[in-house]
Amino acid sequence: MKTLLITLALFGTVTANANPGGFGGGQGHGGKTGPCQKVKSACEAAGFVGGDRNAKKKLWKDCVDPLMAGKSVEGVTVSAKDVEDCKMK
């Protein structure tokens, strides 16, 4: 029974992380050219880094999250339409 619960928990984690329409890739709003990817790419082009806790310009905290909240981020150029389309995913 314990093994079954652990297996189900792991499967749920894998399934939850396999988001084809999110920022990482796949089809839909994310994809390689979708609006969410455009937001992420604009942040990265301005020097924001993901996955590095020690980075001075953190991708999500300092760029993506403020853009999604309707704020501007210095050095980042992304269309308001792409931000709105990404929010709708």
Number of C-alpha atoms within 10 A of each C-alpha: 6 7 8 9 10 11 12 12 12 12 12 12 11 11 10 9 10 13 14 14 18 19 21 15 18 16 14 17 23 23 18 16 15 20 25 29 21 22 26 21 21 19 27 18 13 16 17 22 20 15 9 11 9 8 12 11 18 19 21 17 12 15 26 22 13 13 20 17 10 11 11 14 16 9 12 18 15 18 13 15 10 17 19 15 14 22 13 9 12
